[in-house]
Amino acid sequence: MRKNQQSGSTMVEMLGVLGIIAMVTVSLFGIIGKVFDRYKQAEIVDEIRTLQKNIKNRFSADADFSKLSQTGIEQKLIKERVIPPYMVVNNDIVHAYGAKVSISGNKNSYSIKFLKLTKQGCVELLMQNWAVSDMSDLIQIKVGGKTYTWNGATKLPVKIHDAMDLCKDETSENNIEWTFQ
């Protein structure tokens, strides 16, 4: 009687296993990327709310936000901890995606502008319900040369099809400016 035993795997089987492992790995990277982007978007919403609250608290006694447009004000706000330390990198104010944040103001209102957002981040931020809780001081959002207000021709909240059109694939074009009173 002849005994035929085969041990081990063939090269084709091993390539099949490696292919399956590669597909699972690529899928996991896609999922992890989306989860990471959602985390960054939530972080940005928190950053905007924190800045809005801190600026309002700092300047409420003056009832004048024009000092926010003075040269060197950002360094003063950093020193006074109006800007949270986690948003400061090399004496620049940055958001969760690592790009710059600018702050300006006039007598009655102030603006917080986040530069270079991802397309998905831009869309999600535009579609946020900004009319809740401590965000009710929001009077307008500017993006892609378009201004949205509560009572204007282009009203808040921003509709999904508008957000998709305004937010570009190129991050350098995705800048959002929130104006508060």
Steps between C-alpha positions, in 0.01 A plus 500: 500500500622834402482788740475851353520777749525864405619750754523876473333741262545563137619833371157575353332448836756726669442775240126471558544543876731801446245653262222465758722651772584794269131566425408493869790735581400749231139493623612560857712800394195649327283453807769636732542804271127577515490460878805726533336764277180489708710546812673804345163651400369460856822656628455800269141555619633494856778745406253743345271482803793546739634800306152651477441464873848622602493803269153596615604471865820698443338788311147508647583776748628722216204422272749573219679235297711739287813421708497158333621665178805664662850387410639253753164420658544126438810487719315689772205258478739205518670646808161568666390141422205621293647269235522147645861372518419197283420741214842669511792372292814713463306807619241450225134418561412175320195274478477122528608445138817702571426807285476859616215670679451875479293723725378852425236735631320831477286699743204260500625161380801274463601228255685172534640364174627145456722450196576192288231257611453163334201471266317263734584717801380810316168338404437365850582834664270692267211266576536521880200628692668817622181642654517300820615586852796734527532534123190717465722809461591386148381753241664376181726243335718579197635231272612497138405864445146440624351638822226322694297684765193423707279748314680567173447381144722198570382382839650280766518210538693419182326236288690182412508567124641852563762363738606235246534768229688750719751257650775405258729199475800733537530580872662840437165622366291387798495794740204563729442821695250512786384845615353550847347800677 
